[in-house]
Amino acid sequence: MARPDSPLSSRRRLGRNAEIAKLGVKVGTNYATTAAKKLFASAERKEALDHGREMKNAAEIAERLGNMKGALMKLGQMASYLDHGLPEPLRLALAELQNNAPPMSGHLARRVIEEEFGAPVDQLFVEWDDEPIASASIGQVHRAIIVDPESNEHRAVAVKVQYPGVADAIAADLKNADLLGAVLAFGFKAFEPDEMVAEIKERLAEELDYTREAKNQQEFADFYTNHPFVNVPRVHTHLSSARVITSDLVTGSSWAELMEKPQDVRDRAAEAIFRYVFRSLYRFRAFNGDPHPGNYIFHLDDPDNVRITFLDYGLVKHFTEDEMTIFKNMISAAAINHDDDAFRRIIEDAGLLKLDAPVTTDDIGDYFSHFYAPVRESHVMHWTPEYSSSIVRHTFDRSSPIANYASVPRAFVFIQRLNLGLYTLLGELRARGNYRRIAEEL
């Protein structure tokens, strides 16, 4: 249970629930007010009213999410990089959540560590900085120095500390599943969010266990040991627990700094991210489900060999051999063989499309070809934000004849999020490359 002075105490959780209720009422009121004004308005005036309502709702949602920790803030982070089609005030405000979540005080972070390890911070670390270097939805990161038990030398480390009471806050958030779905639907009006909400619940429950996250991170670190351009920080298990993770501190350039570099450097970074995502998926049968810029540190000292450190392994999805076989068969049919009949059979068997849906196989091929377009042909493609956004919008387009018969089984929820998030990042980088050739090399 959270302490009274915790940012997530029971008293403050009541306030969170009140904020959630206010958000629902405010958004609903905005819709009702606009509907009344539109009754006798011209078509041009109706469009202006709809735009104004959208902007008001965007501001309301962004403001409320920005002041919350836990599931709702995590949801805001997810939404911030998935779709450039979001209203600009909402997208920009949510983007701030990636790196600028409100931190907890230094003494609360110390208290969590002391409760976990039964000793004062000054006994556990040679140096400790009370000022966090990063904060996010369920925890924040502090810089410290330890004596490395393997080398007996001083080593700079990053210590991620979970917010006191965040587990209770997330449990309270997840009881408000209707709001989670409503926020998703705000950005993706054609999307039925039930499966995604269910999957988010399960993954967030796992993310609260830092012991699991530390294990995930070390497994990725072992898998990518000595890799030429992928780095995953090593975990120090003796200073890690259910609410604390200590790992090697890594410094480098941010996403914003990468965006200031020449295009050829951004192209190499984009290829490295693409290779990391799909090598992890197809060779390791797992992926880090948080593909947003705040989890990447770029090492740009050698422009010809851009290296990237990948952070945050709380939201990791593992797949079975059977699930991987389905993914591979889908790619083979859609991207390699361009066999719409085979693709239809595969997605029907996988539960992505209802059996005997009254849609043509050509419609199915056309709908999904957009998703696989980047790897369908061997040529140099040029990603743009507009192109990536068009794929996202097409995926959630309710006007498609496929929409009424398509579903997203839970195994595919985070695969979809991973792909669309990756496409968005490549679009922002305006990446150039032969991604069919790159995919074949994986």
Secondary structure, DSSP 8 states (H G I E B T S, - for coil): ---TTSTT-HHHHHHHHHHHHHHHHHHHHHHHHHHHHHTT--HHHHHHHHHHHHHHHHHHHHHHHHT--SHHHHHHHHHHHH-TTS-HHHHHHHHGGGT------HHHHHHHHHHHHSS-HHHH-SEE-SS-SEE-SSEEEEEEEEE-TTT-SEEEEEEEEE-TTHHHHHHHHHH-HHHHHHHHHHH-TT---HHHHHHHHHHHHHHT-HHHHHHHHHHHHHHTTT-SSEE---B-GGG--SSEEEEE----B-HHHHHTS-HHHHHHHHHHHHHHHHHHHHHHSEEES--SGGGEEEE-SSTTS-EEEE---SSEEE--HHHHHHHHHHHIIIIIS--HHHHHHHHHHHTSB-TT-SS-HHHHHHHHHHHHHHHHS-S-EE--HHHHHHHHHHHT-TTSTTTTTB---HHHHHHHHHHHHHHHHHHHHT-EE-HHHHHHH-
